[in-house]
Amino acid sequence: MTEKQPATEQLSYEQAREELVEVVRRLEGGGTNLEESLALWERGEKLAQICQAWLDGAKKRLDAAMSEEAEQN
């Protein structure tokens, strides 16, 4: 993984998911040395955390909207 990675704090959910899919594809494809495999794994873990944070945030927003709607009814 010699190419420069975008700052993870700036990734959208879609960008993080797309990069995570690519990381998994590369790991499953093999052909990488141990050091590169570890770097890919670490990047994948970080990307998975970013995706989960986006999903958690979306769930909180939906729960808040549903709660607000229920209070109005």
N, C-alpha and C positions, 0 to 999 in steps of 0.2 A: 504494500500500500504506500507507494511513494508519491502518488498524486495528493495534492493539498485538499484536505477535507474542509467543508464550510464550518463555520462556528456553530456548534450544536445549539446554542441558545437562540439562534436565528432561524432554525429550521421549522418549516410548517409541518403539520402532521403528515401531509402527503409526501413531502420531501424526505422526511425521516423514514417513512414506511418504504418508499421506493429504494432508498439507499440500503435499508435493512434487507430487503428482498435480494439486492445485489450481493450483499455480504454473505447471506445464507447460500446463494447460488455458488459463490466462489469457494466457500468452505465445503459444500457438498461435492463440488467438482474436483476437489483435491488438487494436487500438483503444486501446493505451496509448502514452503519449508516451515519448520516449527515456529520460528520467530514471526513470520508473516501470518501464520494461522492464529497465533496468540493475539497479534495486533488486530486481526479481523474479528476475532471473538470479542475482544474488549470493545471495539467500535460497535459491534452488534449489540452488546449489552447496553451501551450508552444510548444507542438509537431506540432500543426497546423501551428504555426508561422514558425517553422523550415522547414516544408514541403513547405510552401509558399515561403520562402526565396530561397530554392533550385529551385523551379519552376521559380521564377523571374530571378534567375541567368541563368538558362538554356534558357529562352526566350531572355535575353540580348545577350547571345552567338549566338543564332540562328539569331537574328536580325542583329548582327554585321557581321556574315558570309554571310547572304543574301545581305546586303548592299555592302559588299566587292565584292561579285560576280557580282552584278548589275553594280558597277563602272568599272569592268573589261570588261563588254560587251558593 
